[in-house]
Amino acid sequence: MSESQALVPAPAWRRGSAAPPLLLAGSILLYVGVAFWTGQTKMLETDGVIGLLERMVALGIVALGQTFAIIAGSIDLSVANMISVAAVLASFIMQGRADMMLAAVLVVLAVSALVGVVNGAIISRLKVNPFIATLGVGLILQGLLSASFTDFAGSVPREFQAVAYGSFGVVPYSVAALFVLAALASFVLWATRFGAHLYAVGGNAEGARLAGIRTDLVTTGAHVVCSLSAGVTGLYLASPTSGFGETKLFCIRRIGVLVVTMAVASTSARA
C-alpha cells in the first residue's frame, strides 16, 4: 500500500469547516461588546486595535509553534523557559552593538532548533511522555539560565529596537510579522506533505508508521518548529528596551506559562 493511499483524510475542520471563522467572529463580537459595555470605545479606534494586536504578538508567535506540536499529538512545556533563554542570550550577545545582531539571531535560532531536536528525540526515540520530557528540558534550561546569567547583563542596540517600534505606516512590523507567520503556518499545515504527516501522526501514530511515515522525524520536526517559535518570541521580547533585568524576565516567563496553560487545556479537550 502506497503512502498516499494509506494516509487517512484530513479532519473535517481542516478541510474547511465553519469553526475558525465562527471563532474569529465571536472573538470580534466579544471585544466590541466589552468595549461598549465598559465605555472604552476608544479601543475600537485604529490606535486601540493596533495596540491590542501588538500585545498579542508574543503570545501569537509562540502559540503558532505550539499548534504544530499539539497537532502531532504532543505538547511542549519547555517554551516558557526557551523564551527566557532566547531573550537573555540575544541581549547578552549583542551587548548594545549593531554588528552583533545577526550573530545573536543566528545563535538564538540554532539553540532553539537544538532544543526542539532534543525534545523530539526524547519523545520519539526514548518513548518518554511529552509532558515529562519537555518539562524536564524546561527545568534544565531554567537551571542553565540561572547559573550562567546571574546578573542578566546585556542590551540590544537601537537598530534592533525597530523590531518592536518600527512600522509600515500605522501597522507595526511586529503585527505584520505575526500575520505573515500565521499565513505561513496555515500554508504548511494545509498544503504540504509535512502538514499532512502531522495530522496523520497526531490522529493515529501507529497507523501512520505502518503507512511508511517516519513518525519520529515528524514529531521531532513539530518540536523544532515549536522551539523556533519560542526563540523568535524571545527575540521579539528582547527588542523593546535597551536593558534587561529580573522584572522583564518575569514578564517574559508569564507569556510562556500562559501558552503552556492553553496548550494543556487544548490537549485535555482533545483527549
C-alpha positions as CSV (number, residue, x, y, z in Angstrom):
1,M,0.0,0.0,0.0
2,S,1.4,3.4,-1.0
3,E,1.8,6.2,1.4
4,S,-0.8,8.3,-0.4
5,Q,-3.3,5.5,-0.2
6,A,-2.7,4.8,3.5
7,L,-3.0,8.4,4.7
8,V,-6.3,9.0,6.3
9,P,-8.3,12.0,5.1
10,A,-7.8,15.2,6.9
11,P,-10.2,16.0,9.7
12,A,-13.4,17.8,8.6
13,W,-12.4,21.0,10.2
14,R,-9.1,21.0,8.3
15,R,-10.9,20.5,5.0
16,G,-12.9,23.7,5.5
17,S,-15.5,23.8,8.3
18,A,-17.0,26.9,9.6
19,A,-15.4,26.7,13.1
20,P,-12.4,29.0,12.5
21,P,-14.4,31.9,11.0
22,L,-17.1,31.5,13.7
23,L,-14.4,31.6,16.4
24,L,-12.9,34.7,14.9
25,A,-16.3,36.4,14.5
26,G,-17.2,35.5,18.1
27,S,-14.0,37.0,19.4
28,I,-14.5,40.2,17.5
29,L,-18.1,40.5,18.8
30,L,-16.9,39.9,22.3
31,Y,-14.2,42.5,22.0
32,V,-16.7,45.1,20.6
33,G,-19.3,44.2,23.2
34,V,-16.9,44.6,26.1
35,A,-15.7,47.9,24.7
36,F,-19.2,49.3,24.7
37,W,-20.1,47.7,28.0
38,T,-17.2,49.3,29.8
39,G,-17.4,52.6,27.9
40,Q,-13.9,52.2,26.5
41,T,-15.0,52.9,22.9
42,K,-11.5,54.3,22.1
43,M,-10.4,50.7,22.0
44,L,-12.4,50.4,18.8
45,E,-10.4,53.1,17.1
46,T,-7.3,52.3,15.0
47,D,-4.8,53.0,17.7
48,G,-6.8,50.8,20.2
49,V,-7.0,47.9,17.7
50,I,-3.3,48.2,16.8
51,G,-2.3,48.3,20.5
52,L,-4.3,45.2,21.1
53,L,-2.7,43.4,18.2
54,E,0.8,44.5,19.5
55,R,0.1,42.9,22.8
56,M,-0.9,39.7,21.1
57,V,2.3,39.3,19.1
58,A,4.4,37.4,21.6
59,L,1.6,35.1,22.6
60,G,0.6,34.6,19.0
61,I,4.0,33.6,17.7
62,V,4.7,31.0,20.3
63,A,1.1,29.7,20.0
64,L,1.7,29.1,16.3
65,G,4.6,26.8,17.1
66,Q,2.7,25.0,19.9
67,T,0.0,24.3,17.4
68,F,2.4,22.1,15.4
69,A,3.3,20.1,18.5
70,I,-0.4,19.6,19.5
71,I,-1.5,18.6,16.0
72,A,1.3,15.9,16.1
73,G,-0.2,14.5,19.3
74,S,2.5,16.0,21.5
75,I,3.0,19.1,23.7
76,D,5.9,21.3,24.7
77,L,6.1,22.6,28.2
78,S,9.6,24.0,27.8
79,V,8.6,27.0,25.7
80,A,8.4,29.3,28.8
81,N,12.0,28.7,29.6
82,M,13.1,28.7,26.0
83,I,11.6,32.2,25.6
84,S,13.6,33.4,28.6
85,V,16.8,31.8,27.3
86,A,16.4,33.3,23.9
87,A,15.7,36.8,25.2
88,V,18.6,36.8,27.7
89,L,21.0,35.2,25.2
90,A,20.2,37.6,22.5
91,S,20.8,40.7,24.7
92,F,23.9,39.2,26.1
93,I,25.5,38.5,22.7
94,M,24.5,41.9,21.3
95,Q,25.8,44.0,24.2
96,G,24.3,47.0,22.5
97,R,26.3,46.5,19.3
98,A,24.5,46.6,15.9
99,D,27.2,44.5,14.3
100,M,26.3,41.6,16.6
101,M,22.6,41.5,15.8
102,L,22.9,38.9,13.0
103,A,25.2,36.7,15.1
104,A,22.8,36.9,18.1
105,V,19.8,36.0,16.0
106,L,21.5,33.0,14.4
107,V,22.8,31.7,17.7
108,V,19.3,32.0,19.3
109,L,17.7,30.2,16.4
110,A,20.3,27.5,16.4
111,V,19.9,26.9,20.2
112,S,16.1,26.9,19.8
113,A,16.3,24.3,17.0
114,L,18.7,22.2,19.1
115,V,16.3,22.2,22.0
116,G,13.5,21.2,19.6
117,V,15.6,18.3,18.3
118,V,16.3,17.2,21.9
119,N,12.7,17.3,22.8
120,G,11.6,15.4,19.8
121,A,14.3,12.8,20.2
122,I,13.5,12.1,23.8
123,I,9.8,11.8,23.0
124,S,10.0,9.8,19.7
125,R,13.1,7.7,20.3
126,L,13.1,7.1,24.1
127,K,9.3,7.0,24.2
128,V,9.1,9.4,27.1
129,N,5.8,11.1,27.8
130,P,5.8,14.6,26.2
131,F,4.7,16.2,29.4
132,I,7.6,14.7,31.3
133,A,10.2,15.1,28.6
134,T,9.6,18.8,27.8
135,L,9.0,19.7,31.5
136,G,12.5,18.2,32.2
137,V,14.1,20.0,29.4
138,G,12.5,23.2,30.5
139,L,13.8,22.8,34.0
140,I,17.3,22.2,32.6
141,L,17.0,25.4,30.6
142,Q,15.9,27.3,33.7
143,G,18.9,26.0,35.6
144,L,21.3,26.9,32.9
145,L,19.9,30.4,32.6
146,S,20.0,31.0,36.4
147,A,23.6,29.6,36.6
148,S,25.0,31.3,33.5
149,F,23.4,34.8,33.7
150,T,23.2,35.7,37.3
151,D,23.1,39.5,36.7
152,F,21.3,39.3,33.3
153,A,23.8,41.7,31.8
154,G,23.2,42.7,28.2
155,S,21.4,45.2,26.0
156,V,20.1,45.4,22.4
157,P,21.2,48.2,20.0
158,R,18.8,50.9,18.9
159,E,18.6,49.3,15.4
160,F,17.2,46.1,16.9
161,Q,14.6,48.0,18.8
162,A,13.0,48.8,15.4
163,V,11.6,45.2,15.6
164,A,9.3,46.5,18.4
165,Y,8.9,50.1,17.4
166,G,9.1,50.2,13.6
167,S,6.0,50.3,11.4
168,F,4.7,50.3,7.9
169,G,2.6,53.4,8.2
170,V,0.1,52.6,11.1
171,V,0.9,48.8,11.0
172,P,3.8,47.8,13.3
173,Y,6.5,45.5,11.9
174,S,5.7,43.0,14.7
175,V,2.0,42.8,13.9
176,A,2.7,42.4,10.2
177,A,5.2,39.6,11.0
178,L,2.6,37.8,13.1
179,F,0.2,37.7,10.2
180,V,2.9,36.6,7.8
181,L,3.9,33.8,10.2
182,A,0.3,32.8,10.7
183,A,-0.2,32.6,6.9
184,L,3.0,30.6,6.5
185,A,1.9,28.2,9.3
186,S,-1.5,27.8,7.7
187,F,0.1,27.0,4.3
188,V,2.4,24.4,5.8
189,L,-0.5,22.7,7.6
190,W,-2.9,22.7,4.7
191,A,-0.8,22.4,1.6
192,T,2.4,20.5,2.3
193,R,3.4,16.9,2.9
194,F,4.8,17.7,6.3
195,G,1.4,19.2,7.3
196,A,-0.4,16.1,6.1
197,H,2.0,13.9,8.1
198,L,1.5,16.0,11.2
199,Y,-2.3,15.3,11.1
200,A,-1.7,11.6,10.3
201,V,0.7,11.1,13.2
202,G,-1.5,13.1,15.6
203,G,-4.6,11.1,14.6
204,N,-3.1,7.7,14.6
205,A,0.7,7.3,15.1
206,E,0.8,3.6,14.7
207,G,-1.3,3.8,11.5
208,A,1.0,6.5,10.2
209,R,4.0,4.4,10.9
210,L,2.5,1.4,9.1
211,A,1.8,3.6,6.2
212,G,5.5,4.3,5.9
213,I,5.7,7.7,7.6
214,R,8.8,8.4,9.7
215,T,6.8,9.3,12.8
216,D,9.9,10.1,14.8
217,L,11.0,12.7,12.3
218,V,7.6,14.2,12.1
219,T,7.4,14.5,15.9
220,T,10.9,15.9,16.0
221,G,10.1,18.4,13.2
222,A,7.0,19.6,15.1
223,H,9.0,20.2,18.2
224,V,11.7,22.0,16.2
225,V,9.0,24.4,14.8
226,C,7.7,24.9,18.3
227,S,11.1,25.7,19.8
228,L,11.9,28.0,16.9
229,S,8.7,29.9,17.6
230,A,9.7,30.3,21.2
231,G,13.1,31.5,20.1
232,V,11.6,34.1,17.8
233,T,9.3,35.2,20.6
234,G,12.3,35.7,22.9
235,L,14.0,37.8,20.2
236,Y,10.9,39.9,19.9
237,L,10.5,40.4,23.7
238,A,14.2,41.4,23.9
239,S,13.7,44.2,21.4
240,P,11.6,46.9,23.1
241,T,14.1,48.1,25.7
242,S,17.8,48.6,25.7
243,G,18.3,46.9,29.1
244,F,17.4,43.7,30.7
245,G,16.5,42.7,34.2
246,E,14.7,40.4,36.6
247,T,11.4,42.1,36.2
248,K,11.3,41.9,32.5
249,L,12.4,38.2,32.7
250,F,9.5,37.5,35.0
251,C,7.1,39.1,32.4
252,I,8.6,37.0,29.6
253,R,8.1,33.8,31.6
254,R,4.5,34.7,32.2
255,I,3.9,34.8,28.4
256,G,5.3,31.2,28.1
257,V,3.4,30.0,31.1
258,L,0.2,31.3,29.6
259,V,0.9,29.4,26.3
260,V,1.7,26.2,28.2
261,T,-1.6,26.6,30.2
262,M,-3.5,27.0,26.9
263,A,-1.7,24.1,25.3
264,V,-2.5,21.8,28.3
265,A,-6.2,22.8,28.2
266,S,-6.3,22.1,24.4
267,T,-4.7,18.7,24.8
268,S,-7.0,17.8,27.6
269,A,-10.0,18.8,25.4
270,R,-8.8,16.6,22.6
271,A,-8.4,13.7,25.0
